Amino acid sequence: MRFEHYVGIDYSGAETATSSLKGLRVYVAERESPPEEVPPPPSRKKYWTRRGIAEWLVTRLGDTPTALVGIDHGFSFPLRYFETHRLAPDWASFLDDFQRHWPTDGDHVYVDFVRNGSVGNGAARGGRRRWRRLTEERAGSAKSVFHFDVQGQVAKSTHAGIPWLRYLRRELGGQVHFWPFDGWDIPDGRSAVAEVYPSLWSGTRPPSGCVA
C-alpha cells in the first residue's frame, strides 16, 4: 500500500461552518490497524465543525506521512452546469467561482441562506435535480448534487463542503493531490483527497471503486 494513513470523513449535515454537527465524523486507519473514530479537539463544542475538520486536515496532511482522504460529498458538478453558466471546465476556476456565489464557508452562512437569496448569489449558479454527473449515473443510486430536501440527499453537504475544498487547496498547495482533478495518477510521496460513495462498500452493492 502506498499510503501510510487512511482518513474517512462523513460530511452529513447542513449547518454553518462553525456549527457543531453530530453528523460530521472523522475516522483514521493506519496500514496495520483498523479504523478508529477521531474526536474533535477539546473545546466547548461537542462535535466537529466544518471549519474544524478543514483546519485539522491542513495540519494532518501538512505534518504527517502520506494519507488518502475520502470525503462523502460531491467535489464538482455535471457538465450541464458548466455549459449552462458558460464556465470553463477547469476545477480550480470552478472552486473560485462557486465560492463567490455560494460562500458557505462563512461562519454564519447556511446553505439555505444562499438558496433563499439572503447571502451570496446562488440563483446565478444553480442546477436542476435531473442533472447528474457520469459518476452518479454509473453508481446507479447516487442522487444529483442539485437534488435538495429529500432523504439521502448529498446536495446540502456538497454545497456546504465545496468551498472547504478550495480552502484545503489554497492552504496545502502542491502537498496534496485532489483526485482526479489534478490528474489520474497520484505522484509518489503525495497525499490525496478524493470523493467517496460509502454505499459502494457497505455490502449492499458490489465494490467498484470510489466516486469522483
Secondary structure, DSSP 4 states (H G I P E B T S, - for coil): ---SEEEEEEE-----TT---TTEEEEEEETTS--EE-PPPSSS-SS--HHHHHHHHHHHHHHSS-EEEEESS-SS--HHHHHHTT--S-HHHHHHHHHHH--TTSTT--HHHHHTTSSTTGGGG---TT---HHHHHHSSPPPTT--SSTT--HHHHHHHHHHHHHHHHHHGGGEEETTTT-SSPPTT-EEEEE--GGGGSSSS-------
